[in-house]
Amino acid sequence: ISLTLLAWKTWGFHSAARQVQVIRAGEKVLSLDLETNKGGLYQLQLPGGVASLEVKDGAVRLAPTDVPFCPEQICIRTGWIKKPGDSIICAPNQLVIQIMTAAEDQIDAVSR
């Protein structure tokens, strides 16, 4: 049983497509489907400068740039993310990049 659970956790059987969402200052500025997007560079205008979001083989990262947009560059050192729940956070620029499933992007309940 434990080997089955480990295999399921490692390789997963995700029924929903993965998406990357880029949120700046609480506002969604970019959303890409990682299953259909073959790759590319996307420029993000931030308070600290211009960041390059790189998409390749179903994974995402903030690519190193010649002109630093973040003082500590922890967000760049995070590297590639590809699993739902993974995220890259750049606090000085109020930037959050996260991998989600399509189902997570929808409202599942409303409480009054």
Residue pairs with C-beta under 8 A, 6 or more apart in sequence:
12 83
14 84
14 101
16 101
16 102
16 103
16 104
17 33
17 34
17 35
17 36
17 101
17 102
18 33
18 34
18 35
18 58
18 82
18 84
18 99
18 100
18 101
18 102
19 31
19 32
19 33
19 34
19 99
19 100
19 101
19 102
19 105
20 30
20 31
20 32
20 34
20 55
20 60
20 97
20 98
20 99
20 100
21 28
21 30
21 31
21 97
21 98
21 100
21 105
22 28
22 29
22 30
22 31
22 44
22 53
22 95
22 96
22 97
23 29
23 95
23 96
23 97
23 98
24 44
24 46
24 93
24 94
24 95
24 96
25 94
26 94
29 44
30 42
30 44
30 53
31 105
32 42
32 55
33 102
34 55
34 58
34 59
34 60
34 82
34 99
35 58
37 55
39 54
39 55
39 56
39 57
40 54
40 55
41 52
41 53
41 54
41 55
41 63
42 52
42 53
42 54
42 55
43 50
43 51
43 52
43 53
44 50
44 51
44 52
44 53
44 95
46 69
46 90
46 93
46 95
47 92
47 93
47 94
48 68
48 69
48 70
48 71
48 92
48 93
49 65
49 67
49 68
49 69
50 65
50 67
50 69
51 62
51 65
51 69
51 70
51 90
51 93
51 95
52 62
52 63
52 65
53 60
53 61
53 62
53 63
53 97
54 60
54 61
54 62
54 63
58 82
59 80
59 81
59 82
60 80
60 81
60 82
60 88
60 97
60 99
61 76
61 78
61 79
61 80
61 81
61 88
62 75
62 76
62 78
62 88
62 90
62 97
63 76
64 76
69 93
70 76
70 90
70 92
70 93
71 92
72 92
74 90
75 88
75 89
75 90
75 95
78 88
81 87
81 88
81 97
81 99
82 99
83 99
84 99
84 100
84 101
84 104
85 98
85 99
86 98
86 99
87 96
87 97
87 98
87 99
88 95
88 96
88 97
88 98
89 95
89 96
89 97
90 96
